[in-house]
Amino acid sequence: MYRVWNFVTDYSLLLIGGALAALVWANVDAHSYHAFVEYPLIDHFFIGHLHDDGAGHAYRTLTLHYLVNDVLMALFFAIAAKEVWEAVILQNGSLRGKKAVTPLIATLGGMLGPISVYLGLALLLGPAKFGAVANGWAIPTATDIAFSYLVGRMVFGAGHPAVRFLLLLAIADDAGGLLILAIFYPSGDLAPVWLLLSLGAAVGVFVLFNWLPRRLDAGDQLRTRSTWVRTKLSFWPYAIAGCLSWYGFQESGLHPALGLLPIVPTIPHADRAFGFFAEAEVHLHDLLNQMEHALKYPVEIVLFLFGLMNAGVEFSAISEPTWLVLAGLLIGKPLGILLLGWIAAKPLGLGLPAGMRTIDLFVVGCVAAIGFTVALFVASVAFDPGPVQDAAKMGALLSFGAAAISLIVGKLTRVQKVVA
């Protein structure tokens, strides 16, 4: 029913490869690694890191790191946004209706729990340390969908209702993560007026190339105009709108990697959802799914480069932020999901899926503690380059240990595997 292994191999193994290459490189020759990552591609360019020349004049430099993290990663976040959008808006979407309420409340616990543990332990380090590490509070809120889903199937079996619960929770967690990045981690001084460019691009492309052709085709069974737009213009209007929206995000001070998010809902999409990882999606020919399929191989390369650009941390960098991130993920996330999931299921009377026990919420929380991709990204924007950022990144990388913990906890809580 699900093509999870294809997804993991396509989207995650290259990411791991890039991360491992970066770890080895940084620990063998840190100087050459950082020189490579920050290599200036174009100076005094219209995109890139913002600098001041000392005379009051601002200019931008496009580095290799900026190209990957701020430009190319926009494609990855667009795919994540596409899955969240379909889960919310389409018929049979997994985040619609009463069936999604308990996972959504548990997701809130899976974010508040890590934040509380991270900041609570940071306070114990004293005012000076707290001030240095406090901005990393959002790092342990992340859940890596692909790896968590794979480990969840290993722990529960493909047919266990907890696996679907975990998937809903991970998708909702991604949506929350995108909001956190947009609101709490601007890339520079805020200039909200530039968001009018993003809004105008989104509204313009939706009206002219989506709504208007369908409006003009009212009563036309052949859908002549809509077909012409889809076949002749294809994705180009949305690509141009995406570039404008991305630029608006960069100039507004919001993180430009989120710049394609306003465009995703404007793209013609299927009428119903078949679920994340569903094989049926391969056979959908709406423009939104066609664009996702076309981005498959480019995003594989982007994730490899992302791992290479961001995971180059020396092992000597392990320090307090590493343990704060790990504590938030490994302690805060399971306890938060268990507590709020139980409140939703029992006191609020929303219940759990048939065949799922209350203790399974804790096991789900352990699986969801695999932060990796998004946690690594948040660490790169939460802190300036330096020892604190490196230590926090190491915590994101070490969150892979949650996989082994999940398998052990599954055995101890006597999870009964259910084969699909």
Secondary structure, 3 states (H helix, E strand, C coil): CECHHHHHHHHCHHHHHHHHHHHHHHHHCHHHHHHHHCCEEEEEECCCEEEECCCCCEEEEEEHHHHHHHHHHHHHHHHHHHHHHHHHHCECCCCCCHHHHHHHHHHHHHHHHHHHHHHHHHHHCCHHHHHHHHHHCCHHHCCCHHHHHHHHHHHHCCCCHHHHHHHHHHHHHHHHHHHHHHHHCCCCCCCHHHHHHHHHHHHHHHHHHHHHHHHHCCCCCCCHHHHHHHHHHCCHHHHHHHHHHHHHHHHHCCCHHHCCCCCHHHCCCCCECCCCCEHHHHHCCCHHHHHHHHHHHHHHHHHHHHHHHHCCCCHHHCCHHHHHHHHHHHHHHHHHHHHHHHHHHCCCCCCCCCCCCCHHHHHHHHHHCCCHHHHHHHHHHHCCCCHHHHHHHHHHHHCCHHHHHHHHHHHHCCCCCCCC
